[in-house]
Amino acid sequence: MKALSGMALLPTAPVQPMPDPTPPMRTITLQGRVVTYRVRRSPRATRITLRVLPGAGLEVVVPGRGRLPALADLLRERAGWILGALDRVAVTAAAAPSLADGALIPYQGDDYRLLVHAVPGARPTVARDAASRTLIVRHDPAAHDLTAVLEGWYRADARAVLTARAVACAADLGVGYTRLTIRDTRSRWGSCSAAGGLNFSWRLLLAPPAILEYVVIHELAHRRELNHSTRFWAIVATHCPTFRQDRAWLRAHGGSLLAFLRPPD
């Protein structure tokens, strides 16, 4: 399941021979503004896709095989969309909470007060107090980066929460899975492999529980339909009647989830 702050699909342009391997980073001037972008080949891609992601900027996804098509004209045609998406992501990143003591940071749709205790020589610990909605961190700033400490805690908690929901939802759907992996992908909230492996972004822990539940159901539904057919969406709707609203929430707020604890470009 994709996690996109902005995306545009372009028709495949006539292929013109260009040397491979694909250069990873390029620049182009769009409406007088220099834009850096990354070109990525995807075996799943059947057309050129533009993505603007927090911390990554503009990504151009092209089909995995064949010569790289000429991109400059296509990017200039979409200059307005590209620049607008880059500006929106920049605003979202600028609004991301700081990690100073007393800051508000997200956890399952709620704002928690961050309380940071600098203790020389201390092993880093994070404790969540649901009653007071506080997240208490003890660490040695000279030895441990606060961002890394928090991300490690979020990842561990995401594994526990997502595993519990995956077990419960799998039972409801009458399916199984082989493993569950926590990742920090820029373009997907979750995925399900043909072998039954589930992958989820730890950033789902920042969203309200209903959103996390929807993504878990979405991926487990692939254990019955490994596609996005009408049958697949009927399964999702049966077990998550609010999936359209949940999907809309992710599209509206996904950028802020992706920007959290991630340095700007």
C-alpha positions in Angstrom: 0.0 0.0 0.0 1.6 3.2 -1.2 2.4 6.2 1.0 2.6 9.2 -1.2 2.6 12.9 -0.4 2.2 13.7 -4.0 2.1 11.6 -7.2 1.4 12.2 -10.9 1.3 9.6 -13.6 2.7 10.4 -17.0 2.1 8.5 -20.3 5.2 6.6 -21.4 7.2 8.8 -23.7 8.9 7.4 -26.8 12.0 5.6 -25.7 15.3 7.2 -26.7 18.6 5.4 -26.2 20.6 6.7 -23.2 23.5 5.0 -21.5 22.8 2.9 -18.4 23.2 2.5 -15.5 20.6 5.0 -14.6 22.3 8.1 -13.0 20.7 8.3 -9.5 20.5 12.1 -9.1 19.9 14.8 -11.7 19.0 18.4 -11.9 16.6 20.4 -14.1 15.5 24.0 -14.2 11.7 24.4 -13.9 10.2 27.8 -14.2 13.5 29.4 -13.2 14.0 27.1 -10.2 16.7 24.4 -10.0 15.2 21.1 -8.9 17.2 18.0 -8.0 15.5 14.7 -8.7 16.3 11.0 -8.4 15.6 8.4 -11.1 14.6 5.0 -9.9 13.8 1.9 -12.0 11.0 -0.3 -10.7 10.2 -3.8 -12.1 6.5 -3.1 -11.3 6.3 0.2 -13.2 4.5 0.3 -16.5 4.6 4.0 -16.9 6.6 7.0 -15.6 5.5 8.1 -12.1 6.4 11.3 -10.3 6.6 11.2 -6.5 7.5 14.0 -4.0 8.4 12.6 -0.6 9.5 14.3 2.6 13.3 14.0 3.0 13.7 12.7 -0.5 12.3 15.4 -2.8 11.3 14.5 -6.4 11.6 10.9 -7.5 10.9 9.8 -11.0 10.0 6.1 -11.2 10.5 4.5 -14.6 9.9 0.9 -15.9 12.6 -1.5 -14.9 13.6 -2.7 -18.4 14.8 -1.0 -21.5 16.5 2.3 -22.2 15.8 5.3 -20.1 13.3 7.6 -21.8 14.1 11.3 -22.2 12.6 13.0 -19.1 13.3 16.7 -19.5 10.3 17.6 -21.7 7.9 15.5 -19.5 9.2 17.2 -16.3 8.7 20.6 -17.8 5.2 19.7 -18.8 4.5 18.9 -15.1 6.5 21.8 -13.7 3.5 23.4 -12.0 2.5 20.2 -10.2 6.1 19.4 -9.2 6.9 22.8 -7.8 3.6 22.9 -5.9 4.2 19.4 -4.4 7.7 20.4 -3.4 6.4 23.5 -1.7 3.7 21.6 0.2 6.1 19.0 1.5 8.5 21.8 2.6 5.7 23.5 4.6 4.8 20.2 6.2 8.5 19.5 7.1 8.9 23.0 8.6 5.8 22.4 10.7 7.1 19.1 12.1 7.5 19.2 15.9 10.9 19.8 17.3 12.4 17.5 19.8 13.0 20.0 22.6 11.9 19.2 26.1 8.2 20.0 26.4 7.4 19.6 22.7 4.3 17.8 21.5 4.9 14.7 19.4 2.4 12.2 17.9 1.5 8.8 19.1 -1.6 6.9 17.8 -3.3 10.1 16.8 -2.8 11.9 20.1 -0.3 14.6 21.0 2.1 13.5 23.8 4.3 15.9 25.8 8.0 15.0 25.4 9.9 15.1 28.7 13.6 14.8 28.2 15.9 14.1 31.1 19.6 14.4 30.3 21.5 12.0 32.6 25.3 11.5 32.1 26.1 7.9 31.7 22.5 6.7 31.5 21.3 4.0 29.3 18.5 5.4 27.0 15.0 4.6 28.1 11.6 5.7 27.0 8.4 5.4 29.0 4.9 6.3 27.9 2.3 7.5 30.4 -1.1 7.2 28.8 -2.9 8.9 31.7 -0.9 12.1 31.4 -0.1 11.7 27.7 3.6 12.2 28.3 6.6 10.4 26.8 9.6 10.4 29.2 13.1 10.0 27.8 16.2 9.5 29.9 19.5 9.4 28.0 23.0 10.7 27.9 23.1 13.4 25.1 26.8 13.0 24.7 26.4 9.3 23.9 23.0 8.9 22.4 21.2 11.0 19.8 17.6 11.8 20.9 16.1 11.3 17.4 17.7 7.8 17.3 16.5 7.0 20.8 12.9 8.0 19.9 12.9 6.2 16.6 14.1 3.0 18.2 11.3 3.2 20.7 8.7 3.9 18.1 9.9 1.0 16.0 9.8 -1.4 18.9 6.3 -0.3 20.0 5.1 -0.4 16.4 6.2 -4.0 16.2 4.2 -4.9 19.3 1.1 -3.0 18.3 1.1 -4.2 14.6 1.8 -7.8 15.6 -1.2 -7.8 18.0 -3.5 -6.3 15.3 -2.2 -8.6 12.6 -2.9 -11.7 14.7 -6.4 -10.5 15.5 -7.3 -9.3 12.0 -5.8 -12.5 10.4 -8.1 -14.5 12.5 -11.1 -12.4 11.5 -10.2 -12.8 7.8 -9.4 -16.5 8.1 -5.9 -16.1 6.7 -2.3 -16.5 8.0 1.0 -14.9 7.3 4.6 -16.0 7.5 6.4 -13.1 9.1 6.0 -9.4 10.0 8.7 -6.8 9.4 8.9 -3.2 10.5 10.4 -0.8 8.0 10.8 2.9 7.3 9.8 3.1 3.7 9.1 6.4 1.9 6.5 5.1 -0.5 4.5 2.4 1.2 2.6 2.1 4.5 2.6 -1.7 4.1 2.9 -4.6 1.7 2.2 -8.3 1.5 4.4 -10.7 -0.5 3.1 -13.7 -2.4 4.9 -15.8 0.3 2.8 -14.2 3.0 5.3 -11.8 4.5 3.9 -8.6 5.9 5.8 -5.3 5.9 4.6 -2.2 7.7 6.0 1.3 8.3 6.6 2.1 11.9 5.1 5.5 11.2 1.7 4.0 11.3 2.1 4.2 15.1 1.8 8.0 14.7 -1.7 7.7 13.1 -5.0 7.1 14.9 -5.6 3.4 15.7 -8.4 3.1 13.0 -5.9 4.1 10.3 -3.3 1.5 11.4 -6.1 -1.1 11.5 -7.2 -0.2 8.0 -3.6 -0.7 6.7 -3.3 -4.1 8.5 -6.7 -5.3 7.0 -5.7 -4.0 3.6 -2.5 -6.0 3.6 -4.0 -9.2 5.1 -6.8 -9.0 2.4 -4.0 -9.6 -0.1 -3.7 -13.1 1.4 -7.0 -13.8 -0.3 -6.6 -11.6 -3.3 -3.1 -10.6 -4.3 -4.4 -7.7 -6.4 -6.6 -4.7 -6.2 -9.6 -6.2 -7.9 -13.3 -5.6 -7.1 -13.1 -8.8 -5.0 -10.2 -7.5 -3.0 -11.9 -4.2 -2.1 -15.1 -6.1 -1.2 -13.0 -8.1 1.4 -11.5 -4.8 2.7 -15.0 -3.2 2.9 -16.4 -6.2 4.8 -13.8 -6.0 7.5 -13.2 -2.2 7.4 -16.4 -0.4 6.3 -14.6 3.0 6.8 -11.7 2.2 4.5 -12.5 5.1 2.1 -12.3 7.6 4.9 -9.2 6.0 6.3 -7.5 6.0 3.0 -8.5 9.7 2.5 -7.0 10.5 6.0 -3.7 8.9 5.0 -3.6 10.9 1.7 -4.3 14.2 3.7 -1.9 13.6 6.6 0.6 11.1 5.3 3.1 13.9 4.6 3.4 14.9 8.2 3.9 11.3 9.3 6.7 10.8 6.8 8.4 14.1 7.9 8.4 13.2 11.6 12.0 12.5 12.9 13.3 12.8 9.4 15.8 15.6 8.6 14.9 17.9 5.7 16.7 17.7 2.4 
